[in-house]
Amino acid sequence: MRSKYKLVARPAKEPDKLCVLLVGIRANVKFPKGSSVVMCRNSVNNDCILDFSECSSVIFKPNVYMEHIHDYGAAMLRNIIYSCNAVINRSQEQLSFPDFVHVKYPDGSVRDNTLKFEKGEDKSVLLVSSVNNTIMPLGLHTGAKNIKLVGSGTDKRFIINKFAIDEKNLRRIDLGKFDGTDEIFSSACHELQDVCGYIEGGWRIYHIEKHIPPSSLIGKGYRGRILHRELMKAFKDVYGSFYHQNVIDDVFCKGYVKGEYETVRLNQRNRILIAIDILRGDTIPGRGEDRTLYENYLNSHRRYAERVCRDIYSDYPEYGDFIMGYFK
């Protein structure tokens, strides 16, 4: 159908409103002046030009542009549409496009990156804001180690799409208030250790911090990345919660992770670091997170835990500081 038709749409109940189901290959479409357009999920999967500039309203459903993102364990790769263009007017800045879509204004000027960057008071923290509070898949790749997302307004929440955060150096991130889609971190984030954000607990909203060991601490090369990739799945946004301890519980109890080509088994050092990160994280009120498993493991491996933390103290003092307080 994409090769036969320029546009496939269905009329809506309201006059002058179109629900676009499919855009044809190399279609050049300028929507009529005053029209109201709804772009449906996966409606764009090929080269095209879509001009929304004279529409009275434009609504994008999630994942308008069909992206095929492949997870190879160490990297995310996408099938890119190389000649996909859109035209918007300056009152339509809320529209979100993947970075492979070339977005212009009617005068031909190119739309700037919707993400904005500045250093915080602590110069080591990169503050990231957005004109439309949205990060598209594989959209955030700054190279920063410490990032804080800043919404535009106290009630505005960031929309973080699947695999949106694609940061190879990232150690710490504060997500603030956000709505996520599935796994928000790509496998490139293999050094991720600290994740903060707001989460509901009972009748209140809490700012909490959770941890996992970075890949460089839990295995050499791809073996560490395979294990870290599995632990990182704990940060999967489901029904408004961005942290799920049961994912880590499962890995810890099984004692292994199956990669695409090999199985990585946890050793005592891995278990100690995972246990410490669980115990030094904030509890989520009303969630009933059971930490007994990790407390028992550290208590029965005290001497080796102290040795592990001593060996890594110069680069990762947080583990040693926790153990010194834990075994007082």
Residue pairs with C-beta under 8 A, 6 or more apart in sequence:
1 8
1 22
1 24
2 22
2 23
2 24
2 25
2 45
2 46
3 24
3 25
4 24
5 22
5 24
6 23
6 24
6 27
6 28
6 29
7 20
7 22
7 23
7 24
7 27
7 29
8 20
8 21
8 22
8 23
8 24
9 18
9 19
9 20
9 21
10 18
10 19
10 21
11 17
11 18
11 19
12 18
12 19
12 36
12 38
14 36
16 32
16 34
16 35
16 36
16 56
17 35
17 36
17 37
17 38
18 31
18 35
18 36
18 37
18 38
19 38
19 40
20 37
20 38
20 39
20 40
20 43
21 40
21 43
22 43
23 29
23 43
23 44
23 45
23 46
23 48
23 50
24 46
24 48
25 46
25 47
25 48
26 46
26 47
26 48
27 48
27 49
27 50
28 48
28 49
29 48
29 49
29 50
29 51
30 51
30 53
30 54
30 87
31 37
31 50
31 51
31 52
31 54
31 55
32 54
33 54
33 55
34 54
34 55
34 56
35 54
35 55
35 56
36 55
36 56
36 57
36 58
37 52
37 55
37 57
37 58
37 59
38 58
38 59
38 61
39 58
39 59
39 60
39 61
39 64
40 61
40 64
41 61
41 62
41 63
41 64
42 63
42 64
42 66
43 64
43 66
44 50
44 64
44 65
44 66
44 81
44 84
45 65
45 66
45 81
46 81
46 84
47 81
47 82
47 83
47 84
48 84
48 85
49 85
49 86
49 87
50 85
50 86
50 87
51 86
51 87
52 58
52 86
52 87
52 88
52 89
52 92
52 95
53 87
53 88
53 89
53 92
53 105
53 106
54 89
55 92
58 88
58 92
58 95
60 95
60 96
62 161
62 181
63 161
65 81
65 84
65 97
65 98
65 101
67 78
67 79
67 98
67 137
68 78
68 79
69 76
69 77
69 78
69 137
69 138
69 162
69 163
70 76
70 77
70 78
70 79
71 187
72 187
72 260
73 187
73 222
73 225
73 226
73 229
73 259
73 260
74 187
74 190
74 222
74 225
75 187
75 188
76 138
76 163
76 166
76 186
76 187
76 188
78 100
78 137
78 138
80 100
81 100
81 101
82 100
84 100
84 101
84 102
85 101
85 102
85 103
85 104
86 95
86 97
86 101
86 102
86 103
86 104
87 103
87 104
87 105
87 106
88 95
88 103
88 104
88 105
88 111
89 105
89 106
90 105
93 114
93 131
93 132
94 132
95 132
96 114
96 132
96 134
96 136
96 159
97 103
97 136
98 136
98 137
98 139
99 136
99 138
99 139
102 110
103 110
103 111
104 110
104 111
105 111
114 130
114 131
114 132
114 134
115 128
115 129
115 130
115 135
115 139
115 140
116 128
116 129
116 130
116 131
117 126
117 127
117 128
117 142
118 126
118 127
118 129
119 125
119 126
119 127
120 126
120 127
120 148
124 145
124 146
125 146
125 147
125 148
126 142
126 144
126 146
126 147
126 148
127 147
127 148
127 150
128 140
128 142
128 147
128 148
128 149
128 150
129 149
129 150
129 151
129 152
130 152
130 158
131 152
133 151
133 152
133 156
133 157
133 158
133 159
134 158
134 159
134 161
135 158
135 159
135 160
135 161
135 164
135 165
136 161
136 164
137 161
137 162
137 163
137 164
138 163
138 164
138 166
138 186
139 161
139 164
139 166
140 147
140 164
140 165
140 166
140 167
141 166
141 167
141 168
141 188
142 167
143 167
143 168
143 169
144 167
144 169
144 170
145 169
145 170
145 171
145 172
145 191
146 170
146 171
146 172
146 173
147 167
147 170
147 172
147 173
147 174
148 173
148 174
148 176
149 158
149 173
149 174
149 175
149 176
149 178
150 176
151 157
151 158
151 176
151 177
151 178
156 177
157 177
157 178
157 179
158 175
158 176
158 177
158 178
158 179
159 178
159 179
159 181
160 175
160 178
160 179
160 180
160 181
160 184
160 237
161 180
161 181
161 184
162 181
162 182
162 183
162 184
163 183
163 184
163 185
163 186
164 181
164 184
164 186
165 173
165 184
165 185
165 186
165 189
166 186
166 188
166 189
167 173
167 188
167 189
167 192
168 188
168 189
168 190
168 191
169 191
170 189
170 191
170 192
171 191
171 192
171 193
171 194
171 214
172 193
172 194
172 195
172 196
173 192
173 194
173 195
173 196
174 196
174 197
175 184
175 195
175 196
175 197
175 198
175 242
176 197
176 198
177 197
177 198
178 197
178 198
178 237
178 242
179 237
179 240
180 236
180 237
180 242
181 237
182 236
182 237
183 232
183 233
183 235
183 236
184 235
184 236
184 237
184 242
185 192
185 232
185 235
187 225
187 229
187 232
189 232
190 214
190 215
190 216
190 224
190 225
190 228
190 229
191 214
191 215
191 216
192 212
192 214
192 228
192 232
193 211
193 212
193 213
193 214
193 277
194 209
194 210
194 211
195 209
195 210
195 211
195 235
195 242
195 243
196 207
196 208
196 209
196 210
197 207
197 208
197 242
198 205
198 206
198 207
198 208
199 205
199 206
199 208
199 240
199 241
199 242
199 243
199 284
200 206
200 240
200 241
201 284
201 285
201 286
201 287
202 285
202 286
204 285
206 282
206 284
206 285
208 243
208 281
208 282
208 283
208 284
209 281
209 282
210 234
210 235
210 243
210 281
210 282
211 277
211 278
211 280
211 281
212 228
212 231
212 232
212 234
212 248
212 274
212 277
213 228
213 231
213 270
213 273
213 274
213 277
214 228
215 224
215 225
215 227
215 228
216 224
217 224
217 273
217 312
217 316
218 224
218 227
218 228
218 269
218 270
218 273
218 274
219 225
219 226
219 227
219 228
219 264
219 270
222 259
223 262
223 264
226 257
226 259
226 262
226 264
227 251
227 257
227 264
227 266
227 270
230 247
230 251
230 257
231 247
231 248
231 251
231 274
233 247
234 243
234 244
234 245
234 247
234 248
235 242
235 243
236 242
236 244
236 247
238 244
243 284
245 278
245 289
248 274
248 278
249 293
251 257
251 266
251 274
252 266
252 271
252 274
252 275
252 293
252 294
253 293
255 265
255 266
256 263
256 264
256 265
256 266
257 263
257 264
257 266
258 264
266 274
268 301
268 304
269 304
269 308
271 297
271 301
272 297
272 298
272 301
272 304
272 305
272 308
273 308
273 319
274 294
275 294
275 295
275 297
275 298
275 305
276 298
276 305
276 309
276 319
276 322
276 323
278 291
278 294
279 291
279 294
279 295
279 298
279 322
279 326
280 318
280 322
283 289
298 305
298 323
298 326
302 327
305 323
306 323
306 327
308 319
309 319
309 320
309 322
309 323
310 320
312 319
312 320
313 319
313 320
